[in-house]
Amino acid sequence: MIRGWANYFNQGQVSKIYRNIQAYTDRRLRSWLMRKHGKRGTGYRQYPDEYLYDILGLYRLSLVRNDLRNAKA
């Protein structure tokens, strides 16, 4: 779902917004995993970024767009 949203709304400068969305999804997934397993805390030690992206397959938003052309005045 995140990949489709990112492809649809990728017009202009999106790196700041993508960074915020990436942090939000990381935080929400960690808190859900902690609740699911009946643990307390934020989940940063139990579920590091490598686990979320490599094992679970969370999609990493690209913060840099290479297809933007320079504007000509």
Legacy VTK file of the C-alpha trace (Angstrom):
# vtk DataFile Version 3.0
C-alpha trace
ASCII
DATASET POLYDATA
POINTS 73 float
0.000 0.000 0.000
2.872 2.369 0.807
4.526 1.693 -2.543
1.348 2.537 -4.458
0.791 5.705 -2.450
4.397 6.805 -3.013
4.173 6.205 -6.764
0.950 8.185 -7.006
2.101 11.191 -4.966
5.734 11.446 -6.112
5.466 14.847 -7.770
7.950 17.503 -6.664
10.096 17.523 -3.538
8.960 14.572 -1.465
12.024 13.625 0.587
10.907 15.376 3.802
7.410 13.917 3.587
8.721 10.453 2.738
11.088 10.621 5.710
8.157 11.478 8.013
6.004 8.689 6.598
8.870 6.200 6.881
9.407 7.099 10.545
5.673 6.844 11.215
5.319 3.398 9.625
8.426 2.130 11.446
7.073 3.342 14.788
3.576 1.938 14.185
4.847 -1.463 13.050
7.151 -1.743 16.063
4.373 -0.838 18.494
2.024 -3.346 16.827
4.642 -6.098 17.064
5.228 -5.305 20.737
1.494 -5.464 21.514
1.114 -8.652 19.485
3.828 -10.407 21.480
2.678 -8.997 24.830
5.854 -7.004 25.468
6.325 -3.513 26.845
8.444 -0.709 25.422
9.054 0.877 22.050
10.514 -2.147 20.278
13.635 -0.496 18.876
15.976 -3.100 20.391
13.715 -6.060 19.715
12.877 -5.033 16.140
15.712 -3.021 14.539
15.447 -1.532 11.045
17.182 -4.536 9.478
14.483 -6.825 10.861
11.652 -4.630 9.578
13.056 -4.218 6.077
14.977 -7.446 5.435
12.937 -10.049 7.312
9.415 -8.616 7.291
9.774 -6.918 3.894
8.644 -3.408 4.823
8.976 -1.174 1.767
11.647 1.533 2.054
10.640 4.784 0.395
13.228 6.296 -1.908
14.174 9.722 -0.553
15.960 10.853 -3.718
14.312 11.219 -7.105
16.634 10.917 -10.067
14.050 11.661 -12.751
13.483 15.335 -11.886
14.764 17.687 -14.514
16.180 21.114 -13.800
13.774 23.929 -14.478
14.680 26.294 -17.291
13.763 29.914 -16.799
LINES 1 74
73 0 1 2 3 4 5 6 7 8 9 10 11 12 13 14 15 16 17 18 19 20 21 22 23 24 25 26 27 28 29 30 31 32 33 34 35 36 37 38 39 40 41 42 43 44 45 46 47 48 49 50 51 52 53 54 55 56 57 58 59 60 61 62 63 64 65 66 67 68 69 70 71 72
